[in-house]
């Protein structure tokens, strides 16, 4: 989506998501403000780093043996989020 001349385009905020899972997670997807952000993770690197994320209500999707999703809220200042996966359920705080 392109901006028109004179339109202010929000730059977004940085968000870091730490994944603590009892199953392998290969990819973290973040859907915010009509945009999709993807980051790969592994057993050795369980932190997904997103830049230019639209603050507000978002959906975080984890792609592992069983795909999971959680509703999250991205603060206006960005920040860190920790998601715990246990028994096929995800909880983020």
C-alpha positions in Angstrom: 0.0 0.0 0.0 1.5 3.3 -1.1 1.1 6.6 0.7 -0.2 9.7 -1.2 1.6 13.0 -1.2 1.1 14.8 2.1 -0.2 11.6 3.9 1.5 10.9 7.2 2.6 7.3 7.3 3.0 5.9 10.9 6.5 4.3 11.3 5.3 1.9 13.9 7.1 0.5 17.0 9.6 -2.2 17.7 8.3 -5.4 19.4 10.3 -8.3 20.7 8.5 -11.6 21.3 10.2 -14.3 23.5 8.8 -17.8 22.8 8.9 -20.3 25.7 7.5 -23.5 24.2 7.3 -27.2 25.0 7.0 -27.9 21.2 9.1 -26.7 18.3 8.0 -23.4 16.8 9.3 -22.5 13.4 7.7 -19.2 12.6 6.0 -16.3 14.4 3.4 -14.2 12.5 2.1 -10.9 13.7 -1.1 -9.4 12.2 -1.5 -5.7 13.1 -3.3 -2.9 11.4 -3.8 -4.7 8.2 -0.1 -5.7 7.9 1.4 -9.1 8.4 4.9 -9.5 9.8 6.8 -12.8 9.7 9.9 -13.9 11.7 11.5 -17.4 11.8 12.6 -18.8 15.2 14.4 -22.0 16.2 15.4 -23.9 19.3 18.6 -21.9 19.4 17.0 -18.5 18.8 13.5 -18.2 20.4 13.2 -14.4 20.1 11.2 -12.9 17.2 12.0 -9.2 16.6 9.5 -7.1 14.7 10.0 -3.5 13.5 7.5 -0.9 12.4 4.5 -2.7 14.1 1.2 -0.7 14.3 0.3 -0.3 18.0 -3.0 -1.6 19.2 -4.9 -4.9 18.9 -3.0 -7.6 17.0 -3.1 -11.4 16.4 0.1 -13.4 17.1 0.2 -16.8 15.3 2.7 -19.5 16.1 3.5 -22.1 13.5 4.6 -25.4 15.1 3.3 -28.9 15.2 -0.1 -27.4 15.9 -0.7 -23.8 14.7 -1.8 -21.5 17.6 -3.0 -17.9 17.8 -3.4 -15.3 20.6 -4.9 -11.9 20.7 -2.3 -9.3 22.0 -2.1 -5.6 22.5 1.0 -3.8 21.2 1.7 -0.7 23.4 2.3 2.7 21.8 5.9 2.5 22.9 6.6 -1.0 21.7 8.4 -3.3 24.0 8.8 -7.0 25.0 6.3 -9.8 25.1 6.7 -13.3 26.5 4.6 -16.1 25.1 4.4 -19.5 26.9 3.2 -22.6 25.0 2.2 -25.6 27.1 0.0 -28.5 26.1 -1.0 -26.9 22.8 -2.1 -23.6 24.4 -0.5 -20.2 24.2 -0.6 -17.4 26.7 1.2 -14.1 26.2 2.0 -11.3 28.6 
